[in-house]
Every structure is written in structure tokens, then in C-alpha cells.
Amino acid sequence: MTKAEEKYIEAVGRRKTAVARVRVWTKGKGFKVNGMDMKEYFPTQDLQSNITNPIDMLNIEEKFKVSAKVGGSSKVAQSIAIRHGLSRALIKINPEFRKRLKKAGFLTRDPRMRERKKFGLKRARRAAQWSKR
């Protein structure tokens, strides 16, 4: 099979400043993140389970090959961004998955962002220590 013949579904997932571009193939199996094996890129079991939650919940473990390119923020935010993108891609493949993924909260984009630093302060809300004398 040539590169042109391989069909995939693509979706974008986000969390904080992490952006994940997830591609899902219906043929094959495996999970790559930034060209590396998922277990190599995300060494802890928590981060790996964050990513595989949608597939495990739908009981479709061995049916899809997944590739993700992710950048920005931390590893935790990146794993949740991949989960968000994977959930969106799975809905494009089969719209019946939507109800279960929505109920689990995998389709909701987490709106929480880091608060910007304010001038005159050390961080967003952290001021210099005040001394009475």
C-alpha cells in the first residue's frame, strides 16, 4: 500500500498551550507520539492511560493505528490534548461513539489557562514580601 492510498482521519486537541494533531488509521495498530513509541514519550502509566482512555472505554483496542504530533505546555497537558484530539477523530469515524465520549468528558475542551503576569508583581498574583519595619 502506498502513502497516497493510506486513508486517515485527523483531528486537533488542545489543553492549556498544548496542541495535538492526531491521525487515526482504521488499518493497523500501534500508538506513536512525535515519531516515538507512546511508552517512550510518556514514561508513566498515568500519562499513557490518559491517552488510551477513549479507546479502552469503547473496547476498540486493536482496531486503530494512531499517530500524534504534540507540542507546548507540559507532558500532562500534552497527554490530555492527545486524548481530546483522539476523541474528536473517533467521532468522525463513528458518530455513535459521541454519546459515550461526551458523558466521560473527553470531548470538552478544558478552558483553564495560565493567568498572565501583572506588572509590579513577581507572578500573576504574587507580590513582593511586605515588611512593617
N, CA, C and O atoms as CSV, one atom per row, in Angstrom:
chain,resi,resn,atom,element,x,y,z
A,1,MET,N,N,0.840,-1.181,0.000
A,1,MET,CA,C,0.000,0.000,0.000
A,1,MET,C,C,0.891,1.252,0.000
A,1,MET,O,O,1.804,1.357,0.819
A,2,THR,N,N,0.637,2.183,-0.894
A,2,THR,CA,C,1.446,3.397,-0.980
A,2,THR,C,C,0.924,4.455,-0.012
A,2,THR,O,O,-0.158,4.318,0.560
A,3,LYS,N,N,1.701,5.490,0.155
A,3,LYS,CA,C,1.315,6.574,1.055
A,3,LYS,C,C,0.005,7.233,0.618
A,3,LYS,O,O,-0.808,7.616,1.459
A,4,ALA,N,N,-0.201,7.364,-0.698
A,4,ALA,CA,C,-1.402,8.016,-1.211
A,4,ALA,C,C,-2.656,7.193,-0.922
A,4,ALA,O,O,-3.742,7.752,-0.766
A,5,GLU,N,N,-2.514,5.869,-0.851
A,5,GLU,CA,C,-3.666,5.007,-0.620
A,5,GLU,C,C,-4.074,4.950,0.846
A,5,GLU,O,O,-5.225,4.640,1.153
A,6,GLU,N,N,-3.154,5.241,1.751
A,6,GLU,CA,C,-3.474,5.168,3.172
A,6,GLU,C,C,-4.396,6.317,3.560
A,6,GLU,O,O,-4.035,7.486,3.427
A,7,LYS,N,N,-5.580,5.976,4.039
A,7,LYS,CA,C,-6.552,6.991,4.463
A,7,LYS,C,C,-6.531,7.104,5.981
A,7,LYS,O,O,-6.427,6.105,6.693
A,8,TYR,N,N,-6.631,8.326,6.456
A,8,TYR,CA,C,-6.673,8.546,7.897
A,8,TYR,C,C,-7.639,9.680,8.207
A,8,TYR,O,O,-7.985,10.486,7.344
A,9,ILE,N,N,-8.056,9.716,9.446
A,9,ILE,CA,C,-8.906,10.789,9.956
A,9,ILE,C,C,-8.041,11.634,10.875
A,9,ILE,O,O,-7.306,11.108,11.712
A,10,GLU,N,N,-8.133,12.955,10.713
A,10,GLU,CA,C,-7.301,13.856,11.510
A,10,GLU,C,C,-8.175,14.769,12.358
A,10,GLU,O,O,-9.232,15.220,11.915
A,11,ALA,N,N,-7.722,15.038,13.587
A,11,ALA,CA,C,-8.423,15.961,14.478
A,11,ALA,C,C,-7.400,16.666,15.365
A,11,ALA,O,O,-6.284,16.182,15.555
A,12,VAL,N,N,-7.797,17.810,15.899
A,12,VAL,CA,C,-6.926,18.608,16.752
A,12,VAL,C,C,-7.487,18.617,18.165
A,12,VAL,O,O,-8.690,18.783,18.366
A,13,GLY,N,N,-6.598,18.436,19.148
A,13,GLY,CA,C,-6.983,18.519,20.549
A,13,GLY,C,C,-6.130,19.550,21.247
A,13,GLY,O,O,-4.965,19.737,20.897
A,14,ARG,N,N,-6.705,20.229,22.241
A,14,ARG,CA,C,-5.955,21.271,22.948
A,14,ARG,C,C,-6.181,21.191,24.449
A,14,ARG,O,O,-7.219,20.725,24.919
A,15,ARG,N,N,-5.165,21.668,25.199
A,15,ARG,CA,C,-5.251,21.814,26.655
A,15,ARG,C,C,-4.179,22.799,27.065
A,15,ARG,O,O,-3.013,22.605,26.721
A,16,LYS,N,N,-4.533,23.853,27.793
A,16,LYS,CA,C,-3.623,24.946,28.126
A,16,LYS,C,C,-2.958,25.444,26.833
A,16,LYS,O,O,-3.665,25.880,25.924
A,17,THR,N,N,-1.634,25.393,26.724
A,17,THR,CA,C,-0.999,25.807,25.468
A,17,THR,C,C,-0.542,24.612,24.645
A,17,THR,O,O,0.136,24.781,23.631
A,18,ALA,N,N,-0.903,23.412,25.069
A,18,ALA,CA,C,-0.543,22.199,24.312
A,18,ALA,C,C,-1.527,22.007,23.153
A,18,ALA,O,O,-2.740,22.126,23.323
A,19,VAL,N,N,-0.982,21.710,21.988
A,19,VAL,CA,C,-1.803,21.440,20.809
A,19,VAL,C,C,-1.364,20.100,20.231
A,19,VAL,O,O,-0.180,19.873,19.982
A,20,ALA,N,N,-2.338,19.218,20.024
A,20,ALA,CA,C,-2.051,17.884,19.493
A,20,ALA,C,C,-2.788,17.689,18.172
A,20,ALA,O,O,-3.993,17.923,18.077
A,21,ARG,N,N,-2.043,17.256,17.152
A,21,ARG,CA,C,-2.648,16.892,15.863
A,21,ARG,C,C,-2.639,15.370,15.800
A,21,ARG,O,O,-1.578,14.753,15.709
A,22,VAL,N,N,-3.818,14.772,15.847
A,22,VAL,CA,C,-3.950,13.316,15.956
A,22,VAL,C,C,-4.475,12.744,14.648
A,22,VAL,O,O,-5.465,13.227,14.098
A,23,ARG,N,N,-3.798,11.705,14.152
A,23,ARG,CA,C,-4.236,10.986,12.959
A,23,ARG,C,C,-4.578,9.560,13.343
A,23,ARG,O,O,-3.829,8.909,14.072
A,24,VAL,N,N,-5.722,9.070,12.849
A,24,VAL,CA,C,-6.186,7.726,13.162
A,24,VAL,C,C,-6.409,6.965,11.869
A,24,VAL,O,O,-7.163,7.399,10.999
A,25,TRP,N,N,-5.732,5.806,11.753
A,25,TRP,CA,C,-5.921,4.918,10.619
A,25,TRP,C,C,-6.801,3.758,11.064
A,25,TRP,O,O,-6.680,3.289,12.196
A,26,THR,N,N,-7.685,3.291,10.187
A,26,THR,CA,C,-8.558,2.170,10.549
A,26,THR,C,C,-7.849,0.834,10.385
A,26,THR,O,O,-8.302,-0.174,10.927
A,27,LYS,N,N,-6.743,0.809,9.645
A,27,LYS,CA,C,-5.963,-0.418,9.477
A,27,LYS,C,C,-4.683,-0.320,10.288
A,27,LYS,O,O,-4.046,0.732,10.346
A,28,GLY,N,N,-4.318,-1.425,10.909
A,28,GLY,CA,C,-3.079,-1.466,11.682
A,28,GLY,C,C,-3.329,-1.235,13.156
A,28,GLY,O,O,-4.465,-1.043,13.590
A,29,LYS,N,N,-2.246,-1.255,13.921
A,29,LYS,CA,C,-2.344,-0.980,15.352
A,29,LYS,C,C,-1.041,-0.351,15.817
A,29,LYS,O,O,-0.008,-0.462,15.156
A,30,GLY,N,N,-1.105,0.300,16.948
A,30,GLY,CA,C,0.074,0.968,17.479
A,30,GLY,C,C,-0.228,2.409,17.826
A,30,GLY,O,O,-1.250,2.965,17.424
A,31,PHE,N,N,0.681,3.002,18.582
A,31,PHE,CA,C,0.485,4.373,19.037
A,31,PHE,C,C,1.812,5.103,19.002
A,31,PHE,O,O,2.723,4.755,19.752
A,32,LYS,N,N,1.943,6.109,18.148
A,32,LYS,CA,C,3.168,6.910,18.040
A,32,LYS,C,C,2.875,8.342,18.475
A,32,LYS,O,O,1.820,8.893,18.159
A,33,VAL,N,N,3.817,8.940,19.202
A,33,VAL,CA,C,3.721,10.342,19.606
A,33,VAL,C,C,5.021,11.020,19.199
A,33,VAL,O,O,6.094,10.622,19.651
A,34,ASN,N,N,4.937,12.030,18.360
A,34,ASN,CA,C,6.105,12.750,17.842
A,34,ASN,C,C,7.149,11.802,17.250
A,34,ASN,O,O,8.351,12.003,17.425
A,35,GLY,N,N,6.685,10.778,16.556
A,35,GLY,CA,C,7.567,9.822,15.908
A,35,GLY,C,C,8.164,8.764,16.819
A,35,GLY,O,O,8.889,7.886,16.352
A,36,MET,N,N,7.872,8.832,18.104
A,36,MET,CA,C,8.376,7.861,19.074
A,36,MET,C,C,7.222,6.977,19.541
A,36,MET,O,O,6.053,7.321,19.369
A,37,ASP,N,N,7.567,5.833,20.135
A,37,ASP,CA,C,6.536,4.990,20.728
A,37,ASP,C,C,5.923,5.736,21.911
A,37,ASP,O,O,6.615,6.476,22.611
A,38,MET,N,N,4.632,5.539,22.130
A,38,MET,CA,C,3.929,6.239,23.207
A,38,MET,C,C,4.584,5.987,24.570
A,38,MET,O,O,4.699,6.902,25.386
A,39,LYS,N,N,5.010,4.746,24.810
A,39,LYS,CA,C,5.599,4.399,26.106
A,39,LYS,C,C,6.966,5.041,26.300
A,39,LYS,O,O,7.417,5.223,27.431
A,40,GLU,N,N,7.615,5.379,25.211
A,40,GLU,CA,C,8.914,6.053,25.277
A,40,GLU,C,C,8.728,7.551,25.547
A,40,GLU,O,O,9.475,8.141,26.328
A,41,TYR,N,N,7.735,8.159,24.902
A,41,TYR,CA,C,7.496,9.602,25.054
A,41,TYR,C,C,6.833,9.914,26.391
A,41,TYR,O,O,7.198,10.883,27.059
A,42,PHE,N,N,5.851,9.086,26.785
A,42,PHE,CA,C,5.169,9.243,28.068
A,42,PHE,C,C,5.541,8.059,28.957
A,42,PHE,O,O,4.901,7.012,28.866
A,43,PRO,N,N,6.564,8.191,29.821
A,43,PRO,CA,C,7.066,7.045,30.571
A,43,PRO,C,C,6.131,6.539,31.677
A,43,PRO,O,O,6.182,5.357,32.017
A,44,THR,N,N,5.285,7.396,32.242
A,44,THR,CA,C,4.453,6.954,33.360
A,44,THR,C,C,3.135,6.352,32.884
A,44,THR,O,O,2.619,6.701,31.822
A,45,GLN,N,N,2.612,5.452,33.685
A,45,GLN,CA,C,1.361,4.762,33.352
A,45,GLN,C,C,0.179,5.730,33.333
A,45,GLN,O,O,-0.737,5.565,32.528
A,46,ASP,N,N,0.188,6.743,34.213
A,46,ASP,CA,C,-0.903,7.724,34.260
A,46,ASP,C,C,-1.046,8.465,32.935
A,46,ASP,O,O,-2.152,8.623,32.418
A,47,LEU,N,N,0.080,8.915,32.391
A,47,LEU,CA,C,0.047,9.661,31.133
A,47,LEU,C,C,-0.384,8.760,29.983
A,47,LEU,O,O,-1.129,9.193,29.103
A,48,GLN,N,N,0.074,7.516,29.981
A,48,GLN,CA,C,-0.318,6.574,28.930
A,48,GLN,C,C,-1.801,6.270,29.004
A,48,GLN,O,O,-2.468,6.185,27.973
A,49,SER,N,N,-2.329,6.105,30.213
A,49,SER,CA,C,-3.759,5.804,30.341
A,49,SER,C,C,-4.618,7.015,29.985
A,49,SER,O,O,-5.737,6.856,29.498
A,50,ASN,N,N,-4.092,8.249,30.227
A,50,ASN,CA,C,-4.803,9.459,29.784
A,50,ASN,C,C,-5.089,9.383,28.290
A,50,ASN,O,O,-6.191,9.704,27.844
A,51,ILE,N,N,-4.092,8.958,27.521
A,51,ILE,CA,C,-4.206,8.916,26.067
A,51,ILE,C,C,-5.122,7.790,25.604
A,51,ILE,O,O,-5.957,7.988,24.721
A,52,THR,N,N,-4.968,6.624,26.190
A,52,THR,CA,C,-5.713,5.453,25.709
A,52,THR,C,C,-7.118,5.337,26.298
A,52,THR,O,O,-7.852,4.418,25.935
A,53,ASN,N,N,-7.514,6.246,27.198
A,53,ASN,CA,C,-8.840,6.187,27.813
A,53,ASN,C,C,-9.988,6.076,26.810
A,53,ASN,O,O,-10.847,5.213,26.990
A,54,PRO,N,N,-10.049,6.909,25.756
A,54,PRO,CA,C,-11.186,6.797,24.828
A,54,PRO,C,C,-11.258,5.433,24.134
A,54,PRO,O,O,-12.344,4.881,23.961
A,55,ILE,N,N,-10.107,4.894,23.738
A,55,ILE,CA,C,-10.083,3.607,23.042
A,55,ILE,C,C,-10.439,2.472,24.005
A,55,ILE,O,O,-11.176,1.557,23.640
A,56,ASP,N,N,-9.918,2.530,25.227
A,56,ASP,CA,C,-10.223,1.499,26.223
A,56,ASP,C,C,-11.705,1.514,26.598
A,56,ASP,O,O,-12.330,0.465,26.752
A,57,MET,N,N,-12.254,2.721,26.743
A,57,MET,CA,C,-13.656,2.845,27.143
A,57,MET,C,C,-14.606,2.273,26.083
A,57,MET,O,O,-15.643,1.698,26.414
A,58,LEU,N,N,-14.243,2.437,24.817
A,58,LEU,CA,C,-15.090,1.956,23.721
A,58,LEU,C,C,-14.803,0.503,23.340
A,58,LEU,O,O,-15.460,-0.047,22.456
A,59,ASN,N,N,-13.817,-0.125,24.009
A,59,ASN,CA,C,-13.425,-1.526,23.741
A,59,ASN,C,C,-13.038,-1.755,22.280
A,59,ASN,O,O,-13.502,-2.704,21.649
A,60,ILE,N,N,-12.184,-0.875,21.748
A,60,ILE,CA,C,-11.726,-0.999,20.353
A,60,ILE,C,C,-10.203,-0.943,20.307
A,60,ILE,O,O,-9.635,-0.294,19.428
A,61,GLU,N,N,-9.537,-1.614,21.242
A,61,GLU,CA,C,-8.083,-1.509,21.428
A,61,GLU,C,C,-7.275,-1.818,20.174
A,61,GLU,O,O,-6.404,-1.030,19.805
A,62,GLU,N,N,-7.531,-2.923,19.520
A,62,GLU,CA,C,-6.661,-3.408,18.442
A,62,GLU,C,C,-7.142,-3.029,17.037
A,62,GLU,O,O,-6.688,-3.620,16.058
A,63,LYS,N,N,-8.044,-2.062,16.921
A,63,LYS,CA,C,-8.619,-1.755,15.612
A,63,LYS,C,C,-7.998,-0.548,14.927
A,63,LYS,O,O,-8.173,-0.374,13.721
A,64,PHE,N,N,-7.277,0.290,15.664
A,64,PHE,CA,C,-6.797,1.548,15.092
A,64,PHE,C,C,-5.300,1.751,15.299
A,64,PHE,O,O,-4.718,1.326,16.297
A,65,LYS,N,N,-4.698,2.423,14.307
A,65,LYS,CA,C,-3.315,2.883,14.418
A,65,LYS,C,C,-3.396,4.393,14.627
A,65,LYS,O,O,-4.085,5.089,13.881
A,66,VAL,N,N,-2.698,4.894,15.632
A,66,VAL,CA,C,-2.800,6.306,15.994
A,66,VAL,C,C,-1.422,6.945,15.950
A,66,VAL,O,O,-0.443,6.379,16.437
A,67,SER,N,N,-1.361,8.136,15.359
A,67,SER,CA,C,-0.136,8.923,15.337
A,67,SER,C,C,-0.485,10.341,15.788
A,67,SER,O,O,-1.470,10.917,15.327
A,68,ALA,N,N,0.326,10.904,16.691
A,68,ALA,CA,C,0.047,12.248,17.204
A,68,ALA,C,C,1.307,13.092,17.171
A,68,ALA,O,O,2.399,12.623,17.494
A,69,LYS,N,N,1.136,14.346,16.773
A,69,LYS,CA,C,2.204,15.340,16.877
A,69,LYS,C,C,1.721,16.363,17.884
A,69,LYS,O,O,0.661,16.967,17.720
A,70,VAL,N,N,2.517,16.551,18.932
A,70,VAL,CA,C,2.088,17.412,20.024
A,70,VAL,C,C,3.227,18.331,20.441
A,70,VAL,O,O,4.398,17.963,20.356
A,71,GLY,N,N,2.875,19.521,20.891
A,71,GLY,CA,C,3.872,20.477,21.352
A,71,GLY,C,C,3.254,21.464,22.313
A,71,GLY,O,O,2.032,21.612,22.363
A,72,GLY,N,N,4.090,22.139,23.076
A,72,GLY,CA,C,3.634,23.158,24.006
A,72,GLY,C,C,3.284,22.597,25.365
A,72,GLY,O,O,2.986,21.409,25.495
A,73,SER,N,N,3.319,23.438,26.370
A,73,SER,CA,C,2.917,23.143,27.737
A,73,SER,C,C,3.699,21.976,28.348
A,73,SER,O,O,4.867,21.776,28.013
A,74,SER,N,N,3.072,21.208,29.234
A,74,SER,CA,C,3.752,20.118,29.944
A,74,SER,C,C,3.312,18.763,29.400
A,74,SER,O,O,2.421,18.684,28.555
A,75,LYS,N,N,3.938,17.712,29.885
A,75,LYS,CA,C,3.593,16.354,29.435
A,75,LYS,C,C,2.153,16.000,29.797
A,75,LYS,O,O,1.457,15.355,29.014
A,76,VAL,N,N,1.706,16.417,30.972
A,76,VAL,CA,C,0.337,16.116,31.401
A,76,VAL,C,C,-0.663,16.795,30.462
A,76,VAL,O,O,-1.606,16.161,29.987
A,77,ALA,N,N,-0.452,18.077,30.200
A,77,ALA,CA,C,-1.344,18.807,29.301
A,77,ALA,C,C,-1.279,18.225,27.888
A,77,ALA,O,O,-2.294,18.171,27.193
A,78,GLN,N,N,-0.097,17.793,27.462
A,78,GLN,CA,C,0.044,17.185,26.137
A,78,GLN,C,C,-0.746,15.885,26.049
A,78,GLN,O,O,-1.390,15.619,25.033
A,79,SER,N,N,-0.703,15.071,27.109
A,79,SER,CA,C,-1.436,13.801,27.078
A,79,SER,C,C,-2.941,14.045,27.019
A,79,SER,O,O,-3.658,13.318,26.332
A,80,ILE,N,N,-3.424,15.059,27.731
A,80,ILE,CA,C,-4.857,15.360,27.706
A,80,ILE,C,C,-5.251,15.976,26.365
A,80,ILE,O,O,-6.369,15.761,25.896
A,81,ALA,N,N,-4.350,16.741,25.739
A,81,ALA,CA,C,-4.613,17.279,24.403
A,81,ALA,C,C,-4.725,16.148,23.378
A,81,ALA,O,O,-5.570,16.198,22.484
A,82,ILE,N,N,-3.874,15.132,23.508
A,82,ILE,CA,C,-3.949,13.971,22.611
A,82,ILE,C,C,-5.266,13.231,22.825
A,82,ILE,O,O,-5.913,12.819,21.862
A,83,ARG,N,N,-5.661,13.061,24.083
A,83,ARG,CA,C,-6.945,12.404,24.385
A,83,ARG,C,C,-8.105,13.162,23.746
A,83,ARG,O,O,-9.016,12.552,23.187
A,84,HIS,N,N,-8.070,14.491,23.828
A,84,HIS,CA,C,-9.113,15.327,23.241
A,84,HIS,C,C,-9.158,15.161,21.721
A,84,HIS,O,O,-10.231,15.005,21.140
A,85,GLY,N,N,-7.984,15.195,21.082
A,85,GLY,CA,C,-7.921,15.031,19.629
A,85,GLY,C,C,-8.336,13.639,19.183
A,85,GLY,O,O,-9.023,13.489,18.173
A,86,LEU,N,N,-7.925,12.617,19.930
A,86,LEU,CA,C,-8.289,11.236,19.609
A,86,LEU,C,C,-9.800,11.041,19.701
A,86,LEU,O,O,-10.396,10.383,18.848
A,87,SER,N,N,-10.413,11.607,20.726
A,87,SER,CA,C,-11.864,11.505,20.886
A,87,SER,C,C,-12.593,12.159,19.715
A,87,SER,O,O,-13.579,11.623,19.207
A,88,ARG,N,N,-12.099,13.322,19.293
A,88,ARG,CA,C,-12.707,14.011,18.143
A,88,ARG,C,C,-12.564,13.191,16.861
A,88,ARG,O,O,-13.489,13.131,16.051
A,89,ALA,N,N,-11.416,12.566,16.682
A,89,ALA,CA,C,-11.187,11.748,15.488
A,89,ALA,C,C,-12.078,10.508,15.492
A,89,ALA,O,O,-12.605,10.125,14.448
A,90,LEU,N,N,-12.252,9.877,16.655
A,90,LEU,CA,C,-13.092,8.681,16.747
A,90,LEU,C,C,-14.551,8.996,16.403
A,90,LEU,O,O,-15.252,8.156,15.839
A,91,ILE,N,N,-15.002,10.193,16.739
A,91,ILE,CA,C,-16.370,10.593,16.400
A,91,ILE,C,C,-16.540,10.747,14.892
A,91,ILE,O,O,-17.594,10.424,14.343
A,92,LYS,N,N,-15.492,11.243,14.221
A,92,LYS,CA,C,-15.548,11.358,12.758
A,92,LYS,C,C,-15.631,9.976,12.110
A,92,LYS,O,O,-16.266,9.811,11.069
A,93,ILE,N,N,-14.984,8.982,12.733
A,93,ILE,CA,C,-15.027,7.616,12.211
A,93,ILE,C,C,-16.407,7.003,12.439
A,93,ILE,O,O,-16.991,6.415,11.528
A,94,ASN,N,N,-16.927,7.145,13.668
A,94,ASN,CA,C,-18.229,6.568,14.012
A,94,ASN,C,C,-18.990,7.532,14.920
A,94,ASN,O,O,-18.650,7.644,16.098
A,95,PRO,N,N,-20.011,8.235,14.412
A,95,PRO,CA,C,-20.757,9.212,15.229
A,95,PRO,C,C,-21.467,8.606,16.446
A,95,PRO,O,O,-21.854,9.336,17.358
A,96,GLU,N,N,-21.640,7.290,16.466
A,96,GLU,CA,C,-22.310,6.651,17.602
A,96,GLU,C,C,-21.442,6.686,18.868
A,96,GLU,O,O,-21.959,6.516,19.972
A,97,PHE,N,N,-20.146,6.902,18.721
A,97,PHE,CA,C,-19.246,6.988,19.870
A,97,PHE,C,C,-19.467,8.269,20.670
A,97,PHE,O,O,-19.078,8.345,21.835
A,98,ARG,N,N,-20.087,9.271,20.058
A,98,ARG,CA,C,-20.197,10.608,20.645
A,98,ARG,C,C,-20.824,10.601,22.039
A,98,ARG,O,O,-20.307,11.244,22.953
A,99,LYS,N,N,-21.926,9.885,22.206
A,99,LYS,CA,C,-22.661,9.913,23.467
A,99,LYS,C,C,-21.794,9.431,24.628
A,99,LYS,O,O,-21.776,10.051,25.692
A,100,ARG,N,N,-21.078,8.330,24.427
A,100,ARG,CA,C,-20.251,7.768,25.498
A,100,ARG,C,C,-19.027,8.636,25.793
A,100,ARG,O,O,-18.642,8.801,26.950
A,101,LEU,N,N,-18.414,9.194,24.734
A,101,LEU,CA,C,-17.241,10.050,24.930
A,101,LEU,C,C,-17.630,11.365,25.599
A,101,LEU,O,O,-16.888,11.884,26.433
A,102,LYS,N,N,-18.782,11.896,25.236
A,102,LYS,CA,C,-19.263,13.148,25.820
A,102,LYS,C,C,-19.557,12.963,27.307
A,102,LYS,O,O,-19.226,13.817,28.129
A,103,LYS,N,N,-20.184,11.832,27.639
A,103,LYS,CA,C,-20.519,11.548,29.038
A,103,LYS,C,C,-19.254,11.411,29.889
A,103,LYS,O,O,-19.243,11.809,31.054
A,104,ALA,N,N,-18.193,10.849,29.311
A,104,ALA,CA,C,-16.925,10.701,30.031
A,104,ALA,C,C,-16.155,12.019,30.124
A,104,ALA,O,O,-15.200,12.117,30.895
A,105,GLY,N,N,-16.556,13.035,29.349
A,105,GLY,CA,C,-15.915,14.347,29.399
A,105,GLY,C,C,-14.698,14.481,28.504
A,105,GLY,O,O,-13.905,15.406,28.679
A,106,PHE,N,N,-14.533,13.568,27.540
A,106,PHE,CA,C,-13.359,13.596,26.668
A,106,PHE,C,C,-13.500,14.576,25.506
A,106,PHE,O,O,-12.509,14.882,24.842
A,107,LEU,N,N,-14.701,15.070,25.249
A,107,LEU,CA,C,-14.913,15.986,24.125
A,107,LEU,C,C,-14.895,17.448,24.556
A,107,LEU,O,O,-14.860,18.346,23.714
A,108,THR,N,N,-14.918,17.686,25.852
A,108,THR,CA,C,-14.945,19.055,26.359
A,108,THR,C,C,-13.528,19.607,26.422
A,108,THR,O,O,-12.645,19.006,27.035
A,109,ARG,N,N,-13.318,20.747,25.789
A,109,ARG,CA,C,-12.019,21.402,25.815
A,109,ARG,C,C,-11.899,22.118,27.150
A,109,ARG,O,O,-12.718,22.984,27.458
A,110,ASP,N,N,-10.893,21.774,27.947
A,110,ASP,CA,C,-10.698,22.387,29.259
A,110,ASP,C,C,-10.308,23.858,29.068
A,110,ASP,O,O,-9.246,24.136,28.512
A,111,PRO,N,N,-11.137,24.800,29.513
A,111,PRO,CA,C,-10.872,26.213,29.222
A,111,PRO,C,C,-9.840,26.872,30.139
A,111,PRO,O,O,-9.445,28.014,29.905
A,112,ARG,N,N,-9.403,26.162,31.174
A,112,ARG,CA,C,-8.490,26.793,32.136
A,112,ARG,C,C,-7.130,27.064,31.501
A,112,ARG,O,O,-6.523,26.187,30.887
A,113,MET,N,N,-6.676,28.289,31.665
A,113,MET,CA,C,-5.385,28.706,31.123
A,113,MET,C,C,-4.583,29.363,32.242
A,113,MET,O,O,-5.129,29.749,33.275
A,114,ARG,N,N,-3.286,29.479,32.016
A,114,ARG,CA,C,-2.406,30.136,32.980
A,114,ARG,C,C,-2.696,31.641,32.966
A,114,ARG,O,O,-2.833,32.249,31.905
A,115,GLU,N,N,-2.787,32.221,34.155
A,115,GLU,CA,C,-3.037,33.653,34.266
A,115,GLU,C,C,-1.762,34.428,33.962
A,115,GLU,O,O,-0.676,34.029,34.382
A,116,ARG,N,N,-1.888,35.525,33.241
A,116,ARG,CA,C,-0.711,36.292,32.857
A,116,ARG,C,C,-0.095,37.021,34.046
A,116,ARG,O,O,-0.772,37.337,35.024
A,117,LYS,N,N,1.211,37.279,33.935
A,117,LYS,CA,C,1.925,38.021,34.961
A,117,LYS,C,C,1.530,39.498,34.868
A,117,LYS,O,O,1.436,40.057,33.775
A,118,LYS,N,N,1.300,40.124,36.037
A,118,LYS,CA,C,0.952,41.545,36.073
A,118,LYS,C,C,2.207,42.361,36.413
A,118,LYS,O,O,3.085,41.901,37.144
A,119,PHE,N,N,2.269,43.568,35.871
A,119,PHE,CA,C,3.419,44.422,36.156
A,119,PHE,C,C,3.395,44.844,37.626
A,119,PHE,O,O,2.329,45.020,38.215
A,120,GLY,N,N,4.579,45.001,38.202
A,120,GLY,CA,C,4.689,45.363,39.610
A,120,GLY,C,C,4.619,44.173,40.550
A,120,GLY,O,O,4.838,44.313,41.754
A,121,LEU,N,N,4.309,42.980,39.994
A,121,LEU,CA,C,4.234,41.772,40.806
A,121,LEU,C,C,5.276,40.771,40.323
A,121,LEU,O,O,5.816,40.897,39.224
A,122,LYS,N,N,5.550,39.771,41.164
A,122,LYS,CA,C,6.534,38.759,40.792
A,122,LYS,C,C,5.933,37.723,39.841
A,122,LYS,O,O,6.598,37.253,38.918
A,123,ARG,N,N,4.648,37.368,40.083
A,123,ARG,CA,C,3.915,36.444,39.210
A,123,ARG,C,C,2.526,37.029,38.992
A,123,ARG,O,O,2.344,38.237,39.150
A,124,ALA,N,N,1.567,36.230,38.643
A,124,ALA,CA,C,0.228,36.732,38.365
A,124,ALA,C,C,-0.371,37.453,39.572
A,124,ALA,O,O,-0.934,38.539,39.439
A,125,ARG,N,N,-0.247,36.836,40.753
A,125,ARG,CA,C,-0.809,37.445,41.958
A,125,ARG,C,C,0.200,37.592,43.087
A,125,ARG,O,O,-0.113,38.200,44.111
A,126,ARG,N,N,1.389,37.055,42.927
A,126,ARG,CA,C,2.401,37.058,43.977
A,126,ARG,C,C,3.105,38.412,44.015
A,126,ARG,O,O,3.800,38.793,43.074
A,127,ALA,N,N,2.912,39.124,45.115
A,127,ALA,CA,C,3.561,40.423,45.287
A,127,ALA,C,C,4.849,40.248,46.091
A,127,ALA,O,O,5.086,39.196,46.683
A,128,ALA,N,N,5.679,41.300,46.101
A,128,ALA,CA,C,6.892,41.261,46.919
A,128,ALA,C,C,6.490,41.190,48.384
A,128,ALA,O,O,5.447,41.716,48.772
A,129,GLN,N,N,7.324,40.534,49.206
A,129,GLN,CA,C,7.002,40.381,50.623
A,129,GLN,C,C,6.977,41.745,51.291
A,129,GLN,O,O,7.872,42.567,51.089
A,130,TRP,N,N,5.941,41.977,52.088
A,130,TRP,CA,C,5.759,43.262,52.753
A,130,TRP,C,C,6.347,43.207,54.147
A,130,TRP,O,O,6.138,42.240,54.879
A,131,SER,N,N,7.079,44.239,54.512
A,131,SER,CA,C,7.678,44.310,55.836
A,131,SER,C,C,7.200,45.561,56.535
A,131,SER,O,O,7.272,46.659,55.984
A,132,LYS,N,N,6.707,45.392,57.758
A,132,LYS,CA,C,6.196,46.551,58.504
A,132,LYS,C,C,7.335,47.470,58.940
A,132,LYS,O,O,7.190,48.693,58.930
A,133,ARG,N,N,8.466,46.881,59.321
A,133,ARG,CA,C,9.602,47.718,59.774
A,133,ARG,C,C,10.852,47.408,58.998
A,133,ARG,O,O,11.897,48.012,59.243
